[in-house]
Structures are given as C-alpha cells and as structure tokens.
Amino acid sequence: MDELLQRLQDRIANLAADAPVAALRVVAALERLTGHAGLETVFNLEADVSWQTMGEALGVSADAARSRVRKYQYWA
C-alpha cells in the first residue's frame, strides 16, 4: 500500500508541474474519495478497538486518532 501511495503522490506531483488545473481536479477527487472511505471505515470500526490501538495503526497519539474518527463521524 505504501508503494502505491508513493506512486500516486509522484504522479500527482508530475501532473502539477505539467497541468496544475488537472492536478487540482485529481486532488479534489481524492479528497471526496478519502472522505467517503473514512466514513465507511469508521462505521465498520469494532467497538472494542482502543484509541491507543487505532493511534498506533495511524502513527499518531490516541487523542489524535479519536479526533480523526470524530471528524468522519461528523460527516455522517
């Protein structure tokens, strides 16, 4: 997954250099996609998963994980 994300980032950077408006459209589409995916993911979270575990998976603190989850719950 990390490799796929890195390739996507590289492609967007190249597109931004050649066609910034097209790159902006891609970024906007990705924002919509990640918003919907985040909402679906939060909906499917197991109730017994701790904030600490979520934070470790995201590479952030438990408080930051809670904040991120609440952001997606707010979108619902």
N, CA, C and O atoms as a MOPAC input file, in Angstrom:
PM7 MOZYME 1SCF
protein

 N      0.82300 1    -1.18300 1     0.00000 1
 C      0.00000 1     0.00000 1     0.00000 1
 C      0.87600 1     1.25900 1     0.00000 1
 O      0.57300 1     2.23300 1    -0.68900 1
 N      1.95300 1     1.22900 1     0.77200 1
 C      2.84300 1     2.39400 1     0.81800 1
 C      3.41600 1     2.71200 1    -0.55500 1
 O      3.52600 1     3.87800 1    -0.93500 1
 N      3.78000 1     1.67200 1    -1.29600 1
 C      4.33500 1     1.88700 1    -2.63100 1
 C      3.28800 1     2.49400 1    -3.56600 1
 O      3.59700 1     3.39000 1    -4.35200 1
 N      2.08300 1     2.01800 1    -3.48100 1
 C      1.01000 1     2.56300 1    -4.31000 1
 C      0.77300 1     4.03800 1    -3.99900 1
 O      0.62100 1     4.85100 1    -4.91100 1
 N      0.74300 1     4.38100 1    -2.72300 1
 C      0.54600 1     5.77700 1    -2.32700 1
 C      1.70200 1     6.66100 1    -2.78300 1
 O      1.49100 1     7.79900 1    -3.20200 1
 N      2.90600 1     6.14500 1    -2.70200 1
 C      4.06800 1     6.91400 1    -3.15600 1
 C      4.01200 1     7.15100 1    -4.66100 1
 O      4.32500 1     8.24500 1    -5.13200 1
 N      3.61600 1     6.13300 1    -5.41200 1
 C      3.49600 1     6.30200 1    -6.86900 1
 C      2.41700 1     7.31600 1    -7.20200 1
 O      2.58200 1     8.12700 1    -8.11300 1
 N      1.31000 1     7.27500 1    -6.46800 1
 C      0.24400 1     8.24600 1    -6.68900 1
 C      0.73100 1     9.66200 1    -6.40000 1
 O      0.47100 1    10.58500 1    -7.17200 1
 N      1.43300 1     9.82700 1    -5.29100 1
 C      1.97600 1    11.13700 1    -4.94100 1
 C      2.92300 1    11.64200 1    -6.02100 1
 O      2.87800 1    12.81300 1    -6.39600 1
 N      3.77400 1    10.76100 1    -6.51500 1
 C      4.71700 1    11.14500 1    -7.57500 1
 C      3.98500 1    11.54700 1    -8.85400 1
 O      4.35200 1    12.52700 1    -9.50200 1
 N      2.96700 1    10.80100 1    -9.20900 1
 C      2.20800 1    11.11800 1   -10.43100 1
 C      1.49800 1    12.45300 1   -10.30500 1
 O      1.45900 1    13.23500 1   -11.25500 1
 N      0.93300 1    12.71600 1    -9.12800 1
 C      0.25500 1    13.99900 1    -8.92100 1
 C      1.25600 1    15.14000 1    -8.97600 1
 O      0.96400 1    16.19000 1    -9.54800 1
 N      2.43000 1    14.95100 1    -8.38900 1
 C      3.46600 1    15.99300 1    -8.43700 1
 C      3.87700 1    16.27500 1    -9.88100 1
 O      4.04800 1    17.43300 1   -10.26300 1
 N      4.03500 1    15.23400 1   -10.67400 1
 C      4.38200 1    15.42700 1   -12.08500 1
 C      3.25900 1    16.13300 1   -12.83700 1
 O      3.50500 1    17.02400 1   -13.65000 1
 N      2.03800 1    15.73000 1   -12.56000 1
 C      0.89800 1    16.36800 1   -13.19800 1
 C      0.80500 1    17.83600 1   -12.79500 1
 O      0.50200 1    18.69200 1   -13.62600 1
 N      1.06400 1    18.12300 1   -11.53600 1
 C      1.01700 1    19.51000 1   -11.05800 1
 C      2.03000 1    20.38300 1   -11.78800 1
 O      1.77300 1    21.56000 1   -12.04100 1
 N      3.16900 1    19.81200 1   -12.12400 1
 C      4.18800 1    20.57400 1   -12.85200 1
 C      3.76200 1    20.83700 1   -14.29600 1
 O      4.05400 1    21.89400 1   -14.85500 1
 N      3.07100 1    19.86600 1   -14.88900 1
 C      2.68500 1    19.97800 1   -16.29900 1
 C      1.30100 1    20.58800 1   -16.51400 1
 O      1.08300 1    21.33700 1   -17.46600 1
 N      0.37600 1    20.26000 1   -15.62300 1
 C     -1.02200 1    20.69200 1   -15.79400 1
 C     -1.64600 1    20.90800 1   -14.41900 1
 O     -2.38900 1    20.05200 1   -13.93700 1
 N     -1.35400 1    22.04100 1   -13.78500 1
 C     -1.79200 1    22.26100 1   -12.40800 1
 C     -3.30300 1    22.18300 1   -12.20800 1
 O     -3.75700 1    21.70500 1   -11.16700 1
 N     -4.08300 1    22.63500 1   -13.16900 1
 C     -5.53900 1    22.57800 1   -13.00400 1
 C     -6.01300 1    21.12200 1   -12.99500 1
 O     -6.88100 1    20.75400 1   -12.20400 1
 N     -5.45300 1    20.31500 1   -13.85700 1
 C     -5.79700 1    18.89200 1   -13.87200 1
 C     -5.39000 1    18.23100 1   -12.55500 1
 O     -6.12800 1    17.40100 1   -12.02300 1
 N     -4.23100 1    18.59200 1   -12.03300 1
 C     -3.77900 1    18.04300 1   -10.75300 1
 C     -4.72500 1    18.44400 1    -9.63000 1
 O     -5.01400 1    17.64500 1    -8.74000 1
 N     -5.20000 1    19.67100 1    -9.67200 1
 C     -6.14500 1    20.13100 1    -8.65200 1
 C     -7.43900 1    19.33000 1    -8.70900 1
 O     -8.02200 1    19.01400 1    -7.67200 1
 N     -7.89200 1    18.99800 1    -9.91900 1
 C     -9.08600 1    18.16100 1   -10.06300 1
 C     -8.86100 1    16.79000 1    -9.44200 1
 O     -9.75300 1    16.24700 1    -8.79000 1
 N     -7.67600 1    16.23200 1    -9.64300 1
 C     -7.33800 1    14.93100 1    -9.06300 1
 C     -7.34300 1    15.02400 1    -7.53800 1
 O     -7.88600 1    14.15200 1    -6.86000 1
 N     -6.74400 1    16.07500 1    -7.00800 1
 C     -6.69700 1    16.25900 1    -5.55000 1
 C     -8.11300 1    16.37300 1    -4.98100 1
 O     -8.41100 1    15.77700 1    -3.94500 1
 N     -8.98000 1    17.12600 1    -5.64200 1
 C    -10.36500 1    17.26600 1    -5.18200 1
 C    -11.07900 1    15.92400 1    -5.20500 1
 O    -11.82600 1    15.60100 1    -4.28200 1
 N    -10.85600 1    15.14400 1    -6.24900 1
 C    -11.48100 1    13.82100 1    -6.33000 1
 C    -10.97300 1    12.90800 1    -5.21600 1
 O    -11.74400 1    12.14900 1    -4.62900 1
 N     -9.67500 1    12.98500 1    -4.92900 1
 C     -9.11500 1    12.17500 1    -3.84300 1
 C     -9.67400 1    12.59000 1    -2.48400 1
 O     -9.90900 1    11.74200 1    -1.62400 1
 N     -9.88700 1    13.88500 1    -2.29200 1
 C    -10.47900 1    14.34300 1    -1.03000 1
 C    -11.87900 1    13.76400 1    -0.86000 1
 O    -12.23900 1    13.32400 1     0.23200 1
 N    -12.67300 1    13.76300 1    -1.93300 1
 C    -14.01300 1    13.16900 1    -1.84500 1
 C    -13.92400 1    11.67900 1    -1.56000 1
 O    -14.65100 1    11.15100 1    -0.71900 1
 N    -13.03200 1    11.01300 1    -2.26400 1
 C    -12.86100 1     9.56800 1    -2.08700 1
 C    -12.44500 1     9.22300 1    -0.66400 1
 O    -13.01200 1     8.31700 1    -0.05300 1
 N    -11.46200 1     9.93600 1    -0.13600 1
 C    -10.99300 1     9.62700 1     1.22000 1
 C    -12.05000 1     9.96600 1     2.26200 1
 O    -12.15500 1     9.28200 1     3.28000 1
 N    -12.82300 1    10.99600 1     2.02300 1
 C    -13.90700 1    11.31800 1     2.95300 1
 C    -14.92200 1    10.20300 1     3.03500 1
 O    -15.32700 1     9.80300 1     4.12700 1
 N    -15.33900 1     9.69300 1     1.87300 1
 C    -16.31100 1     8.59600 1     1.85200 1
 C    -15.71600 1     7.31500 1     2.43600 1
 O    -16.38200 1     6.60000 1     3.18600 1
 N    -14.46800 1     7.03300 1     2.09200 1
 C    -13.80700 1     5.83700 1     2.61300 1
 C    -13.62400 1     5.93900 1     4.12500 1
 O    -13.80300 1     4.95100 1     4.83800 1
 N    -13.27300 1     7.11400 1     4.61400 1
 C    -13.11800 1     7.30700 1     6.05600 1
 C    -14.42300 1     7.09800 1     6.79100 1
 O    -14.45000 1     6.47400 1     7.85200 1
 N    -15.50000 1     7.61100 1     6.23700 1
 C    -16.81400 1     7.44400 1     6.85200 1
 C    -17.20400 1     5.97100 1     6.90500 1
 O    -17.68400 1     5.48800 1     7.93000 1
 N    -17.00000 1     5.26400 1     5.80500 1
 C    -17.32500 1     3.84100 1     5.76800 1
 C    -16.46700 1     3.05200 1     6.75300 1
 O    -16.95200 1     2.14400 1     7.42800 1
 N    -15.19600 1     3.41000 1     6.82500 1
 C    -14.28900 1     2.72100 1     7.73900 1
 C    -14.69200 1     2.93800 1     9.19000 1
 O    -14.72700 1     1.99300 1     9.97800 1
 N    -14.99500 1     4.17800 1     9.54200 1
 C    -15.40400 1     4.48800 1    10.91600 1
 C    -16.69400 1     3.75300 1    11.26000 1
 O    -16.86100 1     3.27400 1    12.38200 1
 N    -17.60300 1     3.66500 1    10.29800 1
 C    -18.86000 1     2.96100 1    10.52300 1
 C    -18.61100 1     1.49400 1    10.86400 1
 O    -19.35800 1     0.89800 1    11.64100 1
 N    -17.55400 1     0.91100 1    10.27900 1
 C    -17.26300 1    -0.50200 1    10.46600 1
 C    -16.25600 1    -0.79900 1    11.57200 1
 O    -15.87900 1    -1.95400 1    11.77200 1
 N    -15.81700 1     0.23200 1    12.29300 1
 C    -14.86400 1     0.00300 1    13.38800 1
 C    -15.47600 1    -0.89300 1    14.46100 1
 O    -16.65400 1    -0.78000 1    14.80000 1
 N    -14.66800 1    -1.75000 1    14.96300 1
 C    -15.10100 1    -2.59800 1    16.07300 1
 C    -15.13300 1    -1.76700 1    17.35100 1
 O    -14.22800 1    -0.97500 1    17.61300 1
 N    -16.16900 1    -1.95400 1    18.13000 1
 C    -16.33200 1    -1.17400 1    19.35900 1
 C    -15.22000 1    -1.45800 1    20.36700 1
 O    -14.92000 1    -0.61100 1    21.20800 1
 N    -14.60900 1    -2.63500 1    20.29100 1
 C    -13.60100 1    -2.99300 1    21.28300 1
 C    -12.17900 1    -2.58800 1    20.89000 1
 O    -11.23100 1    -2.92200 1    21.60000 1
 N    -12.01800 1    -1.88000 1    19.78100 1
 C    -10.68800 1    -1.39800 1    19.39000 1
 C    -10.39200 1    -0.13800 1    20.18600 1
 O    -11.16500 1     0.82000 1    20.15300 1
 N     -9.28100 1    -0.13900 1    20.89600 1
 C     -8.94600 1     1.00600 1    21.74800 1
 C     -8.40500 1     2.16400 1    20.91900 1
 O     -7.92000 1     1.98500 1    19.80200 1
 N     -8.50300 1     3.36000 1    21.50200 1
 C     -7.94100 1     4.54500 1    20.84900 1
 C     -6.43600 1     4.39600 1    20.70900 1
 O     -5.84800 1     4.85100 1    19.72700 1
 N     -5.82000 1     3.76300 1    21.68500 1
 C     -4.37300 1     3.54400 1    21.63600 1
 C     -4.01000 1     2.67900 1    20.42900 1
 O     -3.06700 1     2.98600 1    19.70000 1
 N     -4.76400 1     1.59500 1    20.22200 1
 C     -4.51800 1     0.70300 1    19.08900 1
 C     -4.72000 1     1.43200 1    17.76900 1
 O     -3.92700 1     1.27300 1    16.84100 1
 N     -5.77600 1     2.22700 1    17.68400 1
 C     -6.02600 1     2.99300 1    16.46100 1
 C     -4.90800 1     4.00700 1    16.22800 1
 O     -4.44500 1     4.18000 1    15.10000 1
 N     -4.48200 1     4.66800 1    17.28600 1
 C     -3.40000 1     5.63100 1    17.16400 1
 C     -2.11300 1     4.99400 1    16.67500 1
 O     -1.42800 1     5.54500 1    15.81400 1
 N     -1.78600 1     3.84100 1    17.22000 1
 C     -0.58100 1     3.13300 1    16.79300 1
 C     -0.67700 1     2.75100 1    15.31600 1
 O      0.30800 1     2.86000 1    14.58500 1
 N     -1.85300 1     2.30400 1    14.87300 1
 C     -2.04100 1     1.93200 1    13.46800 1
 C     -1.88800 1     3.13200 1    12.54400 1
 O     -1.42200 1     2.99400 1    11.41300 1
 N     -2.28100 1     4.30700 1    13.02400 1
 C     -2.20700 1     5.52700 1    12.22700 1
 C     -0.88100 1     6.26800 1    12.40700 1
 O     -0.57800 1     7.19700 1    11.65800 1
 N     -0.10100 1     5.86000 1    13.39200 1
 C      1.15600 1     6.54900 1    13.66800 1
 C      0.95400 1     7.86900 1    14.38900 1
 O      1.75600 1     8.79200 1    14.25100 1
 N     -0.13700 1     7.95300 1    15.16800 1
 C     -0.45100 1     9.17000 1    15.91700 1
 C     -0.82100 1     8.78800 1    17.34600 1
 O     -0.89600 1     7.60500 1    17.67900 1
 N     -1.05100 1     9.78700 1    18.18200 1
 C     -1.45800 1     9.52900 1    19.55500 1
 C     -2.90600 1     9.03700 1    19.60300 1
 O     -3.64100 1     9.14000 1    18.62100 1
 N     -3.29600 1     8.50900 1    20.74300 1
 C     -4.67900 1     8.07400 1    20.93600 1
 C     -5.63700 1     9.25000 1    20.77800 1
 O     -6.71200 1     9.10400 1    20.19600 1
 N     -5.25200 1    10.41500 1    21.29300 1
 C     -6.10300 1    11.60300 1    21.16200 1
 C     -6.25900 1    12.02700 1    19.70100 1
 O     -7.34900 1    12.41300 1    19.27800 1
 N     -5.18100 1    11.95400 1    18.93900 1
 C     -5.25300 1    12.31100 1    17.52000 1
 C     -6.11800 1    11.31100 1    16.75600 1
 O     -6.84900 1    11.69800 1    15.84500 1
 N     -6.04200 1    10.03600 1    17.11400 1
 C     -6.89200 1     9.02600 1    16.47800 1
 C     -8.36000 1     9.30500 1    16.78200 1
 O     -9.21100 1     9.22200 1    15.89700 1
 N     -8.64700 1     9.63000 1    18.01900 1
 C    -10.02800 1     9.95500 1    18.41300 1
 C    -10.53300 1    11.16000 1    17.62800 1
 O    -11.67700 1    11.17000 1    17.17300 1
 N     -9.69900 1    12.15900 1    17.46900 1
 C    -10.07200 1    13.35300 1    16.71700 1
 C    -10.36300 1    13.01700 1    15.25900 1
 O    -11.32700 1    13.52100 1    14.68200 1
 N     -9.54400 1    12.18300 1    14.67400 1
 C     -9.73800 1    11.80000 1    13.26900 1
 C    -11.04200 1    11.02200 1    13.09900 1
 O    -11.79500 1    11.26900 1    12.15600 1
 N    -11.30700 1    10.09100 1    14.00300 1
 C    -12.54800 1     9.31300 1    13.92300 1
 C    -13.75600 1    10.22700 1    14.09000 1
 O    -14.73900 1    10.09400 1    13.36100 1
 N    -13.69300 1    11.13500 1    15.02200 1
 C    -14.81300 1    12.06200 1    15.24000 1
 C    -15.05000 1    12.95700 1    14.02000 1
 O    -16.19000 1    13.31200 1    13.72000 1
 N    -13.98100 1    13.31600 1    13.32300 1
 C    -14.13000 1    14.11800 1    12.10100 1
 C    -14.99800 1    13.37700 1    11.09600 1
 O    -15.89300 1    13.96800 1    10.49200 1
 N    -14.74200 1    12.10200 1    10.91600 1
 C    -15.54300 1    11.32400 1     9.96500 1
 C    -16.96100 1    11.09100 1    10.48600 1
 O    -17.90800 1    11.06500 1     9.70000 1
 N    -17.11600 1    10.92000 1    11.79700 1
 C    -18.46200 1    10.77400 1    12.35800 1
 C    -19.26300 1    12.05000 1    12.15500 1
 O    -20.47900 1    11.99900 1    11.96800 1
 N    -18.59700 1    13.17900 1    12.19100 1
 C    -19.26500 1    14.46600 1    11.98000 1
 C    -19.83600 1    14.54800 1    10.57000 1
 O    -20.89700 1    15.13600 1    10.36000 1
 N    -19.12700 1    13.95400 1     9.59500 1
 C    -19.58200 1    13.98300 1     8.20700 1
 C    -20.87200 1    13.19300 1     8.02100 1
 O    -21.62400 1    13.44300 1     7.08000 1
 N    -21.13100 1    12.23300 1     8.92000 1
 C    -22.29100 1    11.32900 1     8.75100 1
 C    -23.60500 1    12.04900 1     8.83600 1
 O    -24.66000 1    11.42600 1     8.71400 1

